[in-house]
Amino acid sequence: MKIIVPMAGRGSRLRPHTLTVPKPLIPVVGKPIVHRLVSDIAKVLGEPIDEIAFILGDPAFFGDDVVEHLKELATSLGAKATIYRQDEPLGTGHAIMCAKESLSGPAVIAYADTLIRADFNLDKEADAVIWVKQVAQPEAYGVVQLNDKKQIVELVEKPETFVSDLAVIGIYYFKDVAVLKNELQYVLDHNIINGGEYQINDGIKRMMNDGKVFVTGQVSEWMDCGNKNVTVETNTRMLGFLEADKEETLVSSSVQQEESTIIPPCYIGENVVLKNAIVGPNVSIGEGCVLENTTIKNSLVQTKSTIKNANLDNAMIGNHVHYNGEYTAISIGDYSILE
C-alpha cells in the first residue's frame, strides 16, 4: 500500500502562520497536521505502508528541513519517503501526476489540509473508494451522487439543486492507482481544464465512464485547518478525542508551574513555564513557551513564545512570539513582537 500526499499549496487562508511554515506542518495538539493525517490513515488501513509520496511546492519554501521531517515521518511508519515537486499550482490532478513514478498498485491519496476520525474498512471489491462526510449545507461542497446500488456515479461541485448531502473530503483509495494515472495523463494531454486547473475529478469521471466501480467510505469526524478560526476549533476537537483515547501524553512532565492551574483537556509541551497562569480548557502550548500572568482558553500556541499579562480566547500564536497585550481573539505569526 502507498499513500500519496499532495501538499504543495502555500496555505494563504491561514496567514500569517503560513508565511514561514507550510500549512501541513502547522501543529495541532503538538503534532503537524500532515503527521496526524498520515499516521491516522496508516493506523486505520490495517496493512503495511510501503511508500509515502509527498508532492511539495517551491524548494525555497518547502526546504531541506521540511524534506527531512517528512522522511522521518515515513520512516516512523515503516515506509520509504519519496519527494516530488509541483513547480506551478496547476491543480489537484496536475499535483498527483507530479508523482507519476509512484502511481502504481493500491494507494490512498490524501490532501494534507484536514484531519479525520474514521474506520476505513476498505471495500476490496470496488475499484476505488471516495471518503465522504454528511454535511448540513451540501451546496457549499463537492458532493457525490449515488445510484440505487450505493455506487458513486457522479461528482458534483457545489450543487445548486440537491444531489446528496455527502461531501467529498479529499481522501481516496484506488485498487490500482495506475488506472487514475492513465486517465489524468489523458486530461493533461488534451488540456481538459476546470476552474483554470487540471482536476483529479476529471480523471475520476473518466474512470467512472469506463465502468470502474466507486463506493463511499464515511468518516465520523472531518476537521478543517483552512484558516485561523477553524484550526483553533480543530485543535479543540482533537484535544477532546485524544483526552478520551488516552493514547498520547498531553501534558509533559517537564512543565514548570508556579501558582498556576491547568484545566483539561490541554496539550502542554516540554519545558513550558507557567507563572500565575490559568491554562484551559482546550489549549495547546508548544515546547519552550513561557506564560506569565495570563489566562488562556480555546487557543493554540506554537513553540518558544512568551505571553504576559494576557487574557486570551480563540487565539492562535506562532513560534518565537513575544506578546504583552490586552487583545483576546488574536492571530499572531512567527517572530512577532507585540508589547
Secondary structure as UniProt FT lines:
FT   STRAND          2..6
FT   HELIX           12..14
FT   TURN            15..20
FT   HELIX           23..25
FT   STRAND          27..28
FT   TURN            29..30
FT   STRAND          31..32
FT   HELIX           33..45
FT   STRAND          51..56
FT   TURN            59..61
FT   HELIX           64..76
FT   TURN            77..78
FT   STRAND          80..85
FT   HELIX           92..97
FT   TURN            98..99
FT   HELIX           100..102
FT   STRAND          107..110
FT   TURN            112..113
FT   STRAND          114..118
FT   TURN            124..125
FT   STRAND          128..134
FT   HELIX           138..140
FT   STRAND          142..146
FT   TURN            148..149
FT   STRAND          151..157
FT   STRAND          166..174
FT   HELIX           177..189
FT   TURN            190..191
FT   TURN            195..196
FT   HELIX           200..209
FT   TURN            210..211
FT   STRAND          214..224
FT   HELIX           228..245
FT   TURN            253..254
FT   STRAND          256..258
FT   STRAND          261..262
FT   STRAND          266..268
FT   TURN            270..271
FT   STRAND          273..279
FT   STRAND          283..285
FT   TURN            287..288
FT   STRAND          290..297
FT   STRAND          299..301
FT   STRAND          306..308
FT   STRAND          311..313
FT   STRAND          316..317
FT   STRAND          322..324
FT   STRAND          331..332
FT   TURN            334..335
FT   STRAND          337..338
//
